[in-house]
């Protein structure tokens, strides 16, 4: 049976298939303002309950293929130290991490999430909310729409994303914990602001915001410029998310080091496209 967007997204409430409608224009304006001011916007109950159940089932059927890792990383998603830098440099501050991914290349051809990610309707809606055009689906075959799995005691430390824009779709919420924390716009192209990053890593919470996402919610997020983390999972229920990603550069993929640390393997495309970033920021 051919998949249908109306069975996945609540198009009555969020008519993303008709960007000229008065209803969606109001939602886009709200999202655009929140993203500009706060680098983050949440659209509640975006995914329909039946579709959530399908997504959860397709992930749980492949849990044995999830790459779980406990390797410590820094905020730039590197696991390797750089002794040439001062001891207190943010790149030399490593944090415990325990989470995993069902890589995008593991998804079945008829995957509910894969179908949603590949629709033009979602791409154009996200572009309108960001006020940026064009944006592109991420070319990284492992990371473009991966499922994130955080088991009990799982934790995702402070970090920046490799892609500019990330969606977070909540599939399953843990009993406790798993709170999304973020520091809006802490860096910008050409300006790492290491001093501000270090303050947060040292425990300064003056710029930290919290967000408790619920199943079905859609979060649009400027993850490359906003440092963020997910607090420890408490209880017996895992946290499931899907994190579809969009980029400004259709050619760019993860670095080999990043791909190995987070997704468990390196493909030829990661080596072939391993060039210095045009925005001057570290991955």
N, C-alpha and C positions, 0 to 999 in steps of 0.2 A: 504493500500500500504506500502510495506517495505521501511523504510527510507534508504537513500543512502548518504554516506559521501560526494560524489562529488556534491551533491545538497546543501550542507551546507558550506563546506570549498572550497576556490578557489585552487583546487589541481593542476591547470595549473601553477599557480604562486608558490604554496607551496605544493609540492608533499609529504605530510607527510605519505602517504601510502607506500612510497618507500625511506626509509632512506639511501639507498645506492646510490641514484641518485646524480649526481654532483651538481645539483641546490639546493637540500635540504641540502647537506653537507655544502655548502657555507653559507646558512642561519643559520644553527646550529652553525657553528664556530663564526659567528657574534654575535648571541644571547649569546653564552657561554662567550665570551669576555666581552660583556656588563654586563651580570649578575655578573661576577667575579669582575669587576671594579666598577659597579654602583648599583648592586643588582636589576636591572630592565632592561627589554628589551621589545621593542614594535615591533610588526609585523603588518604593516598597511594593511587594507582591507583583512583581513584573512577570515572573514565570508562573504558569498555572499549576495547581497541585498535581494533576495527573501527569504532567510533563516532568515535574520534580521527581515523582515516583519512578518514571522511566529512566531518568538520568541516574538516580541512585542505584537502580537495578543494573544498569549497564556498567557502572563503576564497580559495584560489588561483585559482579561476575568476573572481573579482571583484577581483583585485588592482589592476586599472586604475581601480577606483572608490574605492580607499583614498585618504583625504585625508592627505597627508604634509606635515609642517611643520617648519621649522627655526627658527621664531621663538623668541627668548629669552623666558622667563617667570619670574615670581617664585614663591614657595612657595604663593601663593594663586591661581595660574593666571591671573594678569593679565600682559599684555604692556606695559601703559602705566604710565609713571612717575608718581609723585605728589610734585612738588617741595615741597609744603607740609609734608612729613614730614622729620625729620632725615636727613642723608645716609646714616647707618649703620642706618637702620630696616630690618627684614626685608622690608618691602614694597618697598624700593628696591634690594634685592639681586636682580639678574637673572642667570639661568643658561642656558647653552646647552641646547637641546632639539632632538632630531631623532627623531621617531616619527610614526606615523600611525594612523588608524582607518578601518575599514569601518563606517560609521555604521549604526545599527540599522534605519533606514528603507530601507537597501539590501538587507536580507536577503530571500531568497526565502520565499514563503509556506510551503514545505515544508522550510525550514531545520532541520537537526538541533538546532542551538543554540537557535534560537527556540522550538522545541517544548519542549526541556528547561526553558528559562526560564519558560515559561508553564504548566508543570505545578504543580498544587497540592502535590504530594508534595515538590518541592524547596523551595517557599516555606515550608511547614510545618516541614520539617527544619531549614532555616536559622534560622527563628524559635525553634525549640526549642534549638538550639545557642547562640544569643545570649541565651536566657532572656528574650526581649522579644516581647510580643504585644499588638496586632497590628503587623506590619511589612507594607510594601506594595511591589509592583513599581514601579519608577521610571516616572513619567509622561513623562519626557523622550523624545521619539520618535527622537532621534539617538543618545542615550547609554545607553539602558536595558540593552542587552546587546551592546555594540559589540565587534568584534574589534580588538585592538591589534596593530600590526605594527611591529617594530623591525628595520630592515635593517642590514647591516654598517655599523659606525661609529655606529649609532643610540644615543641616550642619552635617558633620562627623568630630569630633575633632581628635587631635593627638592620635594615639594608635599603638599598636603592635598587629599582628594577633596571634591567638592561634595555627594555622597550619603553617608549615614551608614555604610552597610555594602556592601562589595564582595566579590564572589567572583572569584577568579582561577583560570581553567582553562587549564593549559598544553597547547597544541596541538603546538608544535614548539620545541625547545630549540636555542640557538645552539652553535657549536663551543666558544666561550669567552665569558666575560663574561655580561651579562644577569642579574646577581645582584640579587635583591631585598634592599634594605636599609631598615630602619625603626627609628623611635624611638617605642616604645609610649606611648600616652596622654600625648603631650607638651602637649596642650591639652584643654580641656573646655568645655562650654557656658558662656558668659559670661566665660570666662577664656582669652585668647589666649596668655598666657605668652610674649610676644615676646622676653623675655630668654633663655629656654631655646631658642627657635627660632633666635635669632641665634647662639648658641653652636655649634649644629650647622652652620649655614651658614658659620660661620667656621672649621670644621674639627674641632671637638671631637667625638670618637667614643666618649666614655665611655658614652653611652646608645644607641649604634647597634648593632643586631642584624642578622645576615645570614641569608638563607634561599635555598637553591638548589632551586628547584622543578623537578620532572621531568614529562615528558609524562604526562597522565592524572591528575595530582594536582589536588586541589581545595583552594584556600585560602579561608578565611572571614576577613574582615579589617575592622576598624573604621577605615576610611580617612579619615573626616572628622576624627578626633581624633588620628591617628597620622601624623606626617610620614614620607614614604617616597620612595624613588627606585629606579631600575633602572640598574645600571652599564653602561658602554659595551659594545656588541656587538663581539666580535672574531671574525674568520674570515669565511667566505663564506656562512654559513647564517643566515637571518633568524630572529628570535624571534617566534612567534605565540602570542597569548593571547586568551581571551575573558574579558570582565569584566562579567558580569551584576551588576546593582546593585539594592539594596533601600533603602527610606527609611522614615522615621517619619511623614512628611507626604505623603499621596497626591496633593496638589495641586502640590507644589514641582517645579520643573525648573531647569536651569542658567540662569545670568544670560546676557543677550545677549553680553556681553564674553567670558565663558568659552566659550560655544558657538562664537563666531566664531573664537577663538584655537585651540581644540582640535579642533573638528569641521568648521570651514571655512564654516559658514553659520549664519544666524539665522532661525528660523521665527516666525510670529506668536505662538505659545504662549510663546516666551521673552520677548517684549516684554509680553504681557498678564499674565504671572505674575511679573514682575520686582519683587518686594517685598522689604523688609528681612527678613532671616532671624530667625526666632523664637529661635534658639539664640545670637544675638548674635555669631556668628563670621563672619569674612571668607571669601568664596569665592576 
